[in-house]
């Protein structure tokens, strides 16, 4: 059987066990809702989650024309909760859950939000609800019914749509009048400022923009019945649908228009992960069934290392495996976990049955048992079978237990024959491919069980295998108990290997420096921030492992730690520095990295993401570099940016992104290094989405105020020097041809426009020659009075002379000012868009459409009149009323006279 047949067979057999949300007929299943381990037990929380999903299912069913609903949901509760009717978790984990119940992000408070940073139409990362949001019913008044809010956030999560309101630009000009940013425009309301005493006053204008100041709020009219849109105002009783093409407000300066440029309904049915299913599904004919729920719980980790000791692992392979597994057993696997060890070659052996990690002695016992010799053939199925037997040793089953399966993949048996049964067992299988010959079945086993697939070369300097083992954690949401990798770097030298590792205030406990050398024991010097010097006399040396280790007692001193390694022979070195949180109540700064696709055929660009955060707070202005290394040795280094341009969705959200254009055939690894050693990094307070807070409603013509929104943190905080490294899941590329794909310049998504007297000023971030890499050849700028014309037919817009505009390098700030061929009249609104072109004449997608209005300030700074109450309307209203009164008087006079005549 060839490799393609094996792949197809595995795919067919394992389809039913795939992890992640999916549609089963009309119903969504595998919806995982995880409660963070720091959340104290409150059984009401489970009931509130069930109520929200059940209510949300009804609203989802109505919103999408009775096509879909929530069919099955699983609630993962913390291991310390004592609950009845709980089953053992299988592949469910906090990190994999798409809906999280956890303590508040200080920027949002109890406001629900979705962590979203992909392109329009792509799935987001997760929805975040707080326990207080679910337990405190007063929030319903602030945000609306929980079921409708859940559908609002679900649309972000599942379908990659964006909000149709805007906290940044809540008002704009349209045809000379002020409009609230909303969809649809059928939602009417009034503008007012709310004073500190909770009274209303007329909105004031900003003299710079002639728009209402940021204190002005829009109060929707609750008596005006309109059914869209859920992405603008789910709290309005009559709203139950998403905006469709014929009613979408394309002018509104909201994220939906900026990121997608089309109606929410259009994105859901044409661009989302469910587009094909939704177009083919028929409306549900039977009555809507309620969702079914399962409550599961994960106990302490149970892990079996299944290690390849076949002949192809002999030499440096078996040593690297032993070094990395030692690091895992000493510093990565948590206390109270159970660990077993199995080896396989021609046969399989149990080196250690499940052992509780309850002391350093237990760790060292396992370390001493790690294999040192490799010989024989590679029977992977024997290893899998033996590992599953070991996992059954604690309670008779393997549900939710983990396998770490390492092999160079040069198998003598047929892995396709045993992989399906291993997957069906219920264990989570992490696979480490230790050569470019490793079977494709390894990735399938990881994908189908909620595991992680990683590759590593038999190469010391890259430190890939150490990094792979270090990344195999299973988060509960409590990052204070998890290891944090501060540094991982290698070098070949014949003299000095020097560097600096910054230990910040959030880490310091259980800090270790592990130096691995290739040939000869070096001289090692490590200096603390207070200039204390550690030498070999303070360190432990293991000649058989070729490691030198310094374990810092207590909590490591914060600041810059400097290391110097000296050798007289030409050899390779690596240094790995690991630590944990310095305090139980302060989570550490963490880094997570991943690609937007785990498999790519060259038809779509790949994006590298790295999220830097601390307790959900974004860490911005850090220096972030990604290294992508293929199995064949191709290495590419990219600086990731948080500039809101190119691949990066939002500036200042702590998500650092970049397109990866140098893709090559085969599997590649991903590693990210983050540092702040210049003092520029800080915690951000920016919000990009969230369930909209409504300050009140107009009811029968009278504004009724809602309670004020609870205050949240708005002050950015400085972050000291720190360093971090992180390893992401490996990915695979299979190109249809031998030539790597090329791409046009990326779409500009941050175009802005301003009219200063008769001069137009445009600003944007420069795209590249290939997406956000290099320098584009030229720009084409067009404008129109008609938004729809520019949106639907860019080439029919009026062209702007760009002969004097030379594109700068990708990521640079661009500006272009120009005068039109006529004076711009007061009250005029113009629309602008840009395309860019590369050297191959490939053209980018049309940018977001920027709009600008010329509004001349009057002699005074008047207040903002409410919609429908401008001077023309008032004059017409007075005239109509006068005419009616005159008519009534005339009729009354005529009637009286006639009555008098009849008398």
QUIFEN-V420953 format. One record per backbone hydrogen bond with DSSP energy under -1.0 kcal/mol. CO is the residue of the C=O (numbers start at 0). NH is the residue of the N-H. E is the energy in kcal/mol with one decimal. If there is no record, write none. Layout:
co=CO nh=NH e=E
co=CO nh=NH e=E
This chain:
co=1 nh=5 e=-2.1
co=2 nh=6 e=-2.3
co=3 nh=7 e=-2.4
co=4 nh=8 e=-2.7
co=5 nh=9 e=-2.6
co=6 nh=10 e=-2.5
co=7 nh=11 e=-2.3
co=8 nh=12 e=-2.5
co=9 nh=13 e=-2.4
co=13 nh=16 e=-1.8
co=14 nh=17 e=-1.4
co=21 nh=28 e=-2.7
co=23 nh=26 e=-1.8
co=25 nh=68 e=-1.6
co=26 nh=23 e=-3.5
co=27 nh=70 e=-1.9
co=27 nh=71 e=-2.2
co=28 nh=21 e=-1.7
co=30 nh=73 e=-2.8
co=31 nh=98 e=-1.2
co=32 nh=75 e=-2.6
co=33 nh=100 e=-3.0
co=35 nh=38 e=-1.7
co=41 nh=44 e=-2.1
co=42 nh=46 e=-1.2
co=43 nh=47 e=-2.6
co=44 nh=48 e=-2.3
co=45 nh=49 e=-2.2
co=46 nh=50 e=-2.4
co=47 nh=51 e=-2.4
co=48 nh=52 e=-2.5
co=49 nh=53 e=-2.5
co=50 nh=54 e=-2.7
co=51 nh=55 e=-2.8
co=52 nh=56 e=-2.1
co=53 nh=57 e=-1.1
co=54 nh=58 e=-1.6
co=55 nh=59 e=-2.9
co=56 nh=60 e=-2.3
co=57 nh=61 e=-1.9
co=58 nh=62 e=-2.5
co=59 nh=63 e=-1.8
co=60 nh=65 e=-3.4
co=61 nh=64 e=-1.2
co=63 nh=66 e=-1.3
co=65 nh=283 e=-3.1
co=68 nh=27 e=-2.8
co=70 nh=291 e=-2.6
co=71 nh=30 e=-1.0
co=72 nh=293 e=-1.7
co=73 nh=32 e=-3.1
co=74 nh=295 e=-2.8
co=75 nh=34 e=-2.8
co=77 nh=80 e=-1.4
co=86 nh=296 e=-1.9
co=92 nh=96 e=-1.2
co=97 nh=126 e=-2.4
co=98 nh=33 e=-2.6
co=99 nh=128 e=-2.9
co=100 nh=35 e=-3.0
co=104 nh=107 e=-1.2
co=104 nh=108 e=-2.6
co=105 nh=712 e=-1.7
co=107 nh=110 e=-1.6
co=111 nh=690 e=-2.6
co=112 nh=127 e=-3.0
co=114 nh=124 e=-2.8
co=118 nh=121 e=-2.1
co=125 nh=114 e=-2.8
co=126 nh=99 e=-3.3
co=127 nh=112 e=-1.4
co=128 nh=101 e=-2.2
co=129 nh=133 e=-1.5
co=130 nh=134 e=-2.1
co=131 nh=135 e=-2.2
co=135 nh=138 e=-1.5
co=136 nh=139 e=-1.3
co=138 nh=142 e=-2.5
co=139 nh=143 e=-2.0
co=141 nh=693 e=-2.0
co=144 nh=148 e=-2.3
co=145 nh=149 e=-2.7
co=146 nh=150 e=-1.6
co=147 nh=151 e=-2.2
co=148 nh=152 e=-2.5
co=149 nh=153 e=-2.7
co=150 nh=154 e=-2.1
co=151 nh=155 e=-1.1
co=152 nh=156 e=-2.6
co=153 nh=157 e=-3.2
co=154 nh=158 e=-1.1
co=154 nh=160 e=-1.4
co=155 nh=159 e=-1.1
co=156 nh=123 e=-2.4
co=159 nh=120 e=-2.1
co=162 nh=255 e=-1.8
co=169 nh=180 e=-2.8
co=171 nh=178 e=-3.2
co=173 nh=176 e=-1.5
co=176 nh=173 e=-2.7
co=178 nh=171 e=-2.1
co=183 nh=186 e=-1.6
co=187 nh=220 e=-3.5
co=189 nh=218 e=-3.3
co=191 nh=216 e=-2.8
co=192 nh=200 e=-2.0
co=194 nh=197 e=-2.0
co=198 nh=194 e=-2.9
co=200 nh=192 e=-2.9
co=202 nh=863 e=-3.3
co=203 nh=212 e=-2.3
co=205 nh=209 e=-3.2
co=210 nh=205 e=-3.6
co=212 nh=215 e=-1.8
co=216 nh=191 e=-2.0
co=218 nh=189 e=-2.1
co=219 nh=697 e=-3.0
co=226 nh=239 e=-2.3
co=226 nh=240 e=-3.0
co=228 nh=231 e=-1.3
co=228 nh=232 e=-2.5
co=230 nh=163 e=-2.4
co=232 nh=235 e=-1.4
co=235 nh=238 e=-1.5
co=240 nh=229 e=-2.2
co=242 nh=264 e=-2.4
co=243 nh=246 e=-1.4
co=243 nh=247 e=-1.5
co=247 nh=249 e=-1.1
co=251 nh=253 e=-2.1
co=253 nh=257 e=-2.1
co=254 nh=258 e=-3.3
co=255 nh=259 e=-1.8
co=255 nh=260 e=-1.5
co=262 nh=266 e=-2.0
co=263 nh=267 e=-2.4
co=264 nh=268 e=-2.1
co=265 nh=269 e=-1.6
co=266 nh=270 e=-2.5
co=266 nh=271 e=-1.5
co=271 nh=274 e=-1.7
co=273 nh=277 e=-3.0
co=274 nh=278 e=-1.8
co=275 nh=279 e=-1.4
co=276 nh=280 e=-2.1
co=291 nh=72 e=-2.2
co=293 nh=74 e=-3.1
co=294 nh=86 e=-2.3
co=295 nh=76 e=-2.7
co=296 nh=88 e=-2.4
co=300 nh=337 e=-2.6
co=301 nh=401 e=-3.2
co=302 nh=339 e=-2.2
co=303 nh=403 e=-2.4
co=304 nh=341 e=-3.3
co=305 nh=405 e=-2.6
co=306 nh=343 e=-1.9
co=308 nh=374 e=-2.6
co=309 nh=312 e=-2.1
co=310 nh=313 e=-1.7
co=312 nh=317 e=-1.8
co=314 nh=318 e=-1.2
co=315 nh=319 e=-2.7
co=316 nh=320 e=-2.2
co=317 nh=321 e=-1.9
co=318 nh=322 e=-2.6
co=319 nh=323 e=-2.4
co=320 nh=324 e=-2.5
co=321 nh=325 e=-2.2
co=322 nh=326 e=-1.9
co=323 nh=327 e=-2.1
co=324 nh=328 e=-2.5
co=325 nh=329 e=-2.3
co=326 nh=330 e=-2.6
co=327 nh=331 e=-1.4
co=327 nh=332 e=-2.4
co=333 nh=336 e=-1.4
co=336 nh=356 e=-3.2
co=337 nh=302 e=-3.1
co=338 nh=354 e=-1.8
co=339 nh=304 e=-2.7
co=340 nh=350 e=-2.0
co=340 nh=351 e=-1.8
co=341 nh=306 e=-2.9
co=342 nh=348 e=-2.6
co=343 nh=308 e=-2.6
co=344 nh=378 e=-1.9
co=346 nh=344 e=-2.6
co=348 nh=342 e=-2.5
co=351 nh=340 e=-2.3
co=354 nh=338 e=-2.3
co=355 nh=357 e=-1.5
co=356 nh=335 e=-3.7
co=358 nh=362 e=-1.5
co=359 nh=363 e=-2.6
co=360 nh=364 e=-2.3
co=361 nh=365 e=-1.6
co=362 nh=366 e=-2.3
co=363 nh=367 e=-2.4
co=366 nh=369 e=-1.4
co=375 nh=310 e=-3.2
co=377 nh=411 e=-2.8
co=378 nh=382 e=-1.4
co=379 nh=383 e=-2.5
co=380 nh=384 e=-2.5
co=381 nh=385 e=-2.3
co=382 nh=386 e=-2.5
co=383 nh=387 e=-2.2
co=384 nh=388 e=-1.7
co=385 nh=389 e=-2.1
co=386 nh=390 e=-2.1
co=387 nh=391 e=-1.2
co=389 nh=392 e=-1.8
co=391 nh=395 e=-2.0
co=397 nh=400 e=-2.0
co=400 nh=427 e=-3.4
co=401 nh=303 e=-2.1
co=402 nh=429 e=-3.3
co=403 nh=305 e=-2.9
co=404 nh=431 e=-2.8
co=406 nh=433 e=-3.1
co=408 nh=410 e=-2.1
co=413 nh=416 e=-1.7
co=414 nh=418 e=-2.2
co=417 nh=421 e=-1.8
co=418 nh=422 e=-2.4
co=419 nh=423 e=-2.6
co=422 nh=425 e=-1.2
co=425 nh=399 e=-2.4
co=427 nh=402 e=-2.8
co=429 nh=404 e=-3.1
co=430 nh=453 e=-2.5
co=431 nh=406 e=-2.1
co=432 nh=455 e=-2.3
co=434 nh=437 e=-1.2
co=438 nh=441 e=-1.5
co=439 nh=443 e=-1.3
co=440 nh=444 e=-2.4
co=441 nh=445 e=-1.8
co=442 nh=446 e=-2.8
co=443 nh=447 e=-2.5
co=445 nh=450 e=-2.3
co=451 nh=430 e=-2.0
co=452 nh=729 e=-2.2
co=453 nh=432 e=-2.9
co=456 nh=458 e=-2.6
co=459 nh=462 e=-1.2
co=462 nh=466 e=-2.3
co=463 nh=467 e=-2.5
co=464 nh=468 e=-2.2
co=465 nh=469 e=-2.2
co=466 nh=470 e=-1.4
co=468 nh=471 e=-1.3
co=470 nh=472 e=-2.1
co=475 nh=36 e=-1.8
co=477 nh=480 e=-1.2
co=483 nh=578 e=-2.5
co=484 nh=724 e=-2.3
co=486 nh=576 e=-2.4
co=488 nh=574 e=-2.5
co=490 nh=572 e=-2.7
co=492 nh=570 e=-2.4
co=494 nh=566 e=-2.6
co=496 nh=564 e=-2.0
co=498 nh=562 e=-2.5
co=500 nh=560 e=-3.3
co=501 nh=722 e=-1.2
co=502 nh=558 e=-2.8
co=503 nh=506 e=-1.3
co=505 nh=581 e=-1.3
co=507 nh=555 e=-2.9
co=508 nh=579 e=-1.9
co=510 nh=551 e=-2.6
co=511 nh=577 e=-2.0
co=512 nh=549 e=-2.6
co=513 nh=575 e=-2.2
co=514 nh=547 e=-2.8
co=515 nh=573 e=-1.8
co=522 nh=565 e=-2.9
co=524 nh=563 e=-2.7
co=525 nh=533 e=-3.2
co=526 nh=561 e=-2.2
co=527 nh=530 e=-2.1
co=531 nh=527 e=-2.7
co=533 nh=525 e=-2.4
co=534 nh=537 e=-2.1
co=535 nh=538 e=-1.3
co=539 nh=548 e=-2.8
co=541 nh=545 e=-1.5
co=541 nh=546 e=-1.7
co=545 nh=516 e=-2.0
co=546 nh=541 e=-2.5
co=547 nh=514 e=-3.3
co=548 nh=539 e=-2.6
co=549 nh=512 e=-2.7
co=558 nh=502 e=-3.1
co=560 nh=500 e=-3.2
co=561 nh=526 e=-3.3
co=562 nh=498 e=-1.8
co=563 nh=524 e=-2.7
co=564 nh=496 e=-2.1
co=565 nh=522 e=-2.4
co=570 nh=492 e=-2.4
co=571 nh=517 e=-1.4
co=572 nh=490 e=-2.4
co=573 nh=515 e=-2.3
co=574 nh=488 e=-1.9
co=575 nh=513 e=-2.6
co=576 nh=485 e=-2.5
co=576 nh=486 e=-1.5
co=577 nh=511 e=-2.6
co=578 nh=483 e=-3.2
co=579 nh=507 e=-1.8
co=579 nh=508 e=-1.3
co=589 nh=612 e=-2.1
co=591 nh=610 e=-3.3
co=593 nh=608 e=-2.5
co=597 nh=731 e=-2.2
co=599 nh=733 e=-2.5
co=605 nh=659 e=-3.0
co=606 nh=595 e=-1.8
co=607 nh=657 e=-1.4
co=608 nh=593 e=-1.9
co=609 nh=655 e=-3.2
co=610 nh=591 e=-2.0
co=611 nh=618 e=-2.5
co=612 nh=589 e=-3.0
co=613 nh=616 e=-1.8
co=616 nh=613 e=-2.0
co=617 nh=683 e=-2.5
co=619 nh=681 e=-1.6
co=622 nh=674 e=-2.1
co=623 nh=639 e=-2.1
co=624 nh=672 e=-2.8
co=625 nh=637 e=-2.6
co=626 nh=670 e=-1.8
co=627 nh=635 e=-2.4
co=628 nh=668 e=-3.0
co=629 nh=632 e=-1.6
co=633 nh=629 e=-2.7
co=635 nh=627 e=-3.0
co=637 nh=625 e=-3.2
co=640 nh=656 e=-2.8
co=641 nh=651 e=-1.5
co=644 nh=647 e=-2.3
co=653 nh=611 e=-2.5
co=655 nh=609 e=-1.9
co=656 nh=640 e=-2.3
co=657 nh=607 e=-3.0
co=665 nh=732 e=-2.4
co=666 nh=630 e=-2.1
co=667 nh=730 e=-2.0
co=668 nh=628 e=-1.3
co=669 nh=727 e=-2.0
co=670 nh=626 e=-3.2
co=671 nh=725 e=-2.2
co=672 nh=624 e=-2.6
co=673 nh=723 e=-2.6
co=674 nh=622 e=-2.5
co=675 nh=721 e=-1.1
co=680 nh=718 e=-2.1
co=681 nh=619 e=-2.9
co=694 nh=705 e=-3.1
co=696 nh=703 e=-3.4
co=697 nh=221 e=-2.2
co=698 nh=701 e=-1.8
co=701 nh=698 e=-3.4
co=703 nh=696 e=-2.2
co=716 nh=682 e=-3.2
co=721 nh=675 e=-2.4
co=723 nh=673 e=-3.1
co=725 nh=671 e=-3.0
co=730 nh=667 e=-2.8
co=731 nh=599 e=-2.0
co=732 nh=665 e=-2.9
co=743 nh=770 e=-2.2
co=747 nh=847 e=-1.6
co=751 nh=762 e=-2.1
co=753 nh=760 e=-3.1
co=755 nh=758 e=-2.4
co=758 nh=755 e=-3.2
co=759 nh=817 e=-1.9
co=760 nh=753 e=-1.5
co=761 nh=815 e=-2.2
co=762 nh=751 e=-2.3
co=763 nh=813 e=-3.2
co=765 nh=810 e=-2.7
co=769 nh=772 e=-1.9
co=770 nh=745 e=-1.5
co=770 nh=767 e=-2.9
co=772 nh=768 e=-1.3
co=772 nh=769 e=-2.2
co=773 nh=809 e=-2.6
co=777 nh=836 e=-2.3
co=779 nh=834 e=-2.4
co=780 nh=799 e=-2.6
co=781 nh=832 e=-2.2
co=782 nh=797 e=-2.9
co=783 nh=830 e=-2.5
co=785 nh=789 e=-1.8
co=786 nh=790 e=-2.6
co=787 nh=791 e=-2.5
co=788 nh=792 e=-2.3
co=792 nh=795 e=-1.7
co=793 nh=796 e=-2.0
co=797 nh=782 e=-2.3
co=801 nh=804 e=-1.8
co=808 nh=811 e=-2.0
co=811 nh=765 e=-3.1
co=813 nh=763 e=-1.9
co=815 nh=761 e=-2.7
co=817 nh=759 e=-3.1
co=824 nh=827 e=-1.8
co=827 nh=853 e=-2.5
co=829 nh=851 e=-2.2
co=830 nh=783 e=-2.0
co=831 nh=849 e=-2.1
co=832 nh=781 e=-2.3
co=833 nh=846 e=-2.3
co=834 nh=779 e=-3.0
co=835 nh=843 e=-2.7
co=836 nh=776 e=-2.4
co=836 nh=777 e=-1.6
co=837 nh=840 e=-2.1
co=841 nh=837 e=-1.9
co=849 nh=831 e=-2.9
co=851 nh=829 e=-2.8
co=853 nh=826 e=-3.9
co=859 nh=861 e=-1.0
co=865 nh=868 e=-2.2
co=869 nh=873 e=-2.3
co=870 nh=874 e=-2.9
co=871 nh=875 e=-2.6
co=872 nh=876 e=-2.7
co=873 nh=877 e=-2.6
co=874 nh=878 e=-2.6
co=875 nh=879 e=-2.7
co=876 nh=880 e=-2.7
co=877 nh=881 e=-2.8
co=878 nh=882 e=-2.7
co=879 nh=883 e=-2.5
co=880 nh=884 e=-2.7
co=881 nh=885 e=-2.9
co=882 nh=886 e=-2.6
co=883 nh=887 e=-2.7
co=884 nh=888 e=-2.8
co=885 nh=889 e=-2.7
co=886 nh=890 e=-2.7
co=887 nh=891 e=-2.7
co=888 nh=892 e=-2.7
co=889 nh=893 e=-2.4
co=890 nh=894 e=-2.4
co=891 nh=895 e=-2.4
co=892 nh=896 e=-2.5
co=893 nh=897 e=-2.3
co=894 nh=898 e=-2.2
co=895 nh=899 e=-2.4
co=896 nh=900 e=-2.3
co=897 nh=901 e=-2.2
co=898 nh=902 e=-1.4
